[in-house]
Amino acid sequence: MQRYCLALDLKDDPQLIAEYEKYHEAVWPEILQSLRDSGIERMEIYRVMNRLFLVMEVNDTFSLEKKAAADAANPKVQEWEQLMWKYQEALPIAAPGQKWVKADKVFSL
């Protein structure tokens, strides 16, 4: 099983952050299914202030490129992503149009 860690910022507004977290208490079933269908076995999102860290463990069928293509073709995922963008903002190092930025592992015990 492979693990990916990604980072993204939320807009630095306590009310927007609270709304974002509320949505994640009841993620739409279609979104959960799209995650499972892509090969994601486990996923967690952590927050420090307005910085998010996403950790996902994936099976051998998963690829970031396949997930991006499937998401682009799924209207419900696009609706969710548009809604979430109200709360999110790209990291300063993100490429144009990029949301989550892959983190490099610097230590393992």
Order of alpha helices (4+ residues) and beta strands (2+ residues): beta-alpha-alpha-beta-beta-alpha-alpha-beta-beta
